[in-house]
Amino acid sequence: MKEQLMPKADFITSILLMIFSLSIVIISIRMPRMQELGANPYSAPGIVPGFLGVIIFMLSLALCMKSVLKNGYTIDLHKKTIRVFFQDQATIRVLLTLFISIIYGVGFLGNISYILATFVYVAGFIMLFEYRCEQPIHTQKKTVMFAMIQAILVTASVAAVFRYLFLVNLP
């Protein structure tokens, strides 16, 4: 992204992060406090998400103030800038990442085994961004092998951490 457009991008990002962080804080406040069970108030499930939401809000507020000082709030939206934005390779990569992550979270998790879902997600993610369609497949064997090995290692590591460190049984 061009340096002169960074204050505008920072302004938009900070607004989105403020909305996101406020929704985290609101949801964490609505979580049960487990006072009726006599639990320690600091063990309530909303403490950590609420704390992280407040931190994200403060950091996004600082980013917003920085962008306002650099006139980032003057956003010139018209057809040409929107078209250029959506044709930018960085935007396309972010949208693809968002799409793949939504498929993983909504489509895979809970419907198929966690290990299989995570393996397919990681391998597919790497292949999407590393595989070159214009080159023949036999010249990209290393890319495919790298994707498979990394997917196996990531899946095994994440599953082990959740099962043995966090004591969470994965579906």
C-alpha positions in Angstrom: 0.0 0.0 0.0 1.2 3.5 -0.8 2.6 5.4 2.1 0.2 8.4 1.6 -2.8 6.1 1.9 -1.7 4.6 5.3 -3.4 7.2 7.5 -6.7 6.5 5.7 -6.2 2.7 6.1 -5.3 3.2 9.7 -8.5 5.3 10.3 -10.8 2.7 8.7 -9.0 -0.2 10.5 -9.2 1.6 13.9 -12.9 2.2 13.5 -13.5 -1.5 12.6 -11.3 -2.6 15.6 -13.2 -0.3 17.9 -16.5 -1.8 16.9 -15.0 -5.3 17.2 -13.5 -4.6 20.6 -16.7 -3.0 22.0 -18.7 -6.1 20.9 -16.1 -8.3 22.7 -16.5 -6.3 25.9 -20.3 -6.4 25.7 -20.4 -10.1 25.1 -17.9 -10.7 27.9 -20.0 -8.7 30.3 -23.1 -10.8 29.4 -21.2 -14.0 30.2 -22.2 -15.9 33.4 -20.3 -14.8 36.5 -20.9 -18.1 38.3 -21.5 -16.3 41.6 -24.4 -18.7 42.4 -21.8 -21.5 42.4 -19.6 -19.7 44.9 -16.8 -19.4 42.3 -14.0 -16.9 42.6 -15.0 -13.8 40.7 -11.7 -13.8 38.9 -12.4 -17.2 37.4 -15.5 -16.0 35.5 -15.3 -16.9 31.8 -15.7 -13.2 30.7 -12.7 -11.8 32.5 -10.0 -12.5 29.9 -12.0 -11.7 26.8 -13.2 -8.5 28.4 -9.7 -7.5 29.4 -8.5 -8.2 25.8 -11.4 -6.3 24.4 -10.5 -3.2 26.5 -6.8 -3.5 25.4 -7.8 -3.8 21.7 -10.1 -0.8 22.1 -7.4 1.4 23.7 -4.9 0.4 21.0 -7.4 1.1 18.2 -8.2 4.5 19.8 -4.5 5.4 19.7 -4.4 4.3 16.0 -7.4 6.4 15.3 -5.9 9.5 17.0 -2.7 9.0 15.0 -4.5 8.7 11.7 -6.7 11.8 12.5 -3.5 13.8 13.2 -2.4 12.9 9.7 -5.8 13.7 8.1 -6.7 10.1 7.6 -10.3 10.8 8.3 -10.6 12.5 4.8 -11.7 9.5 2.9 -12.4 10.1 -0.8 -14.7 7.3 -1.9 -15.9 7.0 -5.4 -16.2 4.3 -8.1 -12.5 4.5 -9.1 -11.1 4.2 -5.6 -13.4 1.3 -4.7 -12.5 -0.5 -8.0 -8.8 0.0 -7.4 -9.2 -1.2 -3.8 -10.9 -4.4 -4.8 -8.4 -5.1 -7.6 -5.4 -4.7 -5.3 -3.6 -8.0 -4.7 -3.4 -7.3 -1.0 -7.1 -6.9 -0.8 -7.7 -10.0 -2.8 -5.5 -12.0 -0.4 -7.2 -10.6 2.7 -10.7 -11.5 1.2 -9.5 -15.0 0.3 -8.1 -15.5 3.8 -11.4 -14.3 5.3 -13.4 -16.6 3.0 -11.2 -19.7 3.8 -11.4 -19.0 7.5 -15.2 -18.7 7.4 -15.4 -22.0 5.6 -13.2 -23.6 8.2 -15.0 -22.1 11.2 -18.6 -22.4 9.9 -18.4 -25.3 7.5 -15.8 -27.6 8.8 -15.7 -27.3 12.6 -18.4 -29.3 14.2 -19.2 -31.1 11.0 -16.0 -33.1 10.5 -13.2 -34.2 12.8 -11.2 -31.3 14.2 -8.0 -32.9 13.1 -9.2 -33.4 9.5 -10.7 -29.9 9.4 -7.5 -28.3 10.6 -5.3 -30.4 8.3 -7.5 -29.4 5.2 -7.5 -25.8 6.3 -3.8 -25.4 6.8 -2.9 -27.4 3.7 -5.4 -25.6 1.6 -4.3 -22.2 2.9 -0.7 -22.8 2.0 -1.5 -24.3 -1.4 -3.8 -21.4 -2.2 -1.1 -18.8 -1.6 2.0 -20.8 -2.6 0.9 -22.9 -5.6 1.5 -21.3 -9.0 -1.2 -22.3 -11.5 0.9 -21.2 -14.5 3.6 -23.7 -13.7 3.3 -27.5 -14.2 2.6 -29.5 -11.1 5.7 -31.7 -11.4 7.8 -28.5 -10.9 6.0 -27.7 -7.7 6.4 -31.0 -5.8 8.3 -29.2 -3.0 5.5 -26.8 -2.5 2.9 -29.6 -2.2 5.2 -31.6 0.2 5.9 -28.5 2.3 2.1 -27.8 2.5 1.4 -31.4 3.6 4.2 -31.6 6.1 3.4 -28.2 7.6 -0.3 -29.1 7.8 0.5 -32.3 9.7 2.9 -30.5 12.1 0.5 -27.6 12.8 -2.5 -30.0 13.2 -0.7 -32.3 15.6 0.8 -29.4 17.6 -2.6 -27.5 18.0 -4.4 -30.7 18.8 -1.8 -31.7 21.4 -1.8 -28.3 23.1 -5.6 -28.2 23.3 -5.9 -31.8 24.5 -3.0 -32.0 27.0 -2.2 -28.4 28.0 -5.7 -26.9 28.0 -7.4 -30.2 28.8 -10.0 -29.6 26.1 -11.5 -32.6 24.3 -11.6 -31.7 20.6 -14.6 -32.9 18.5 
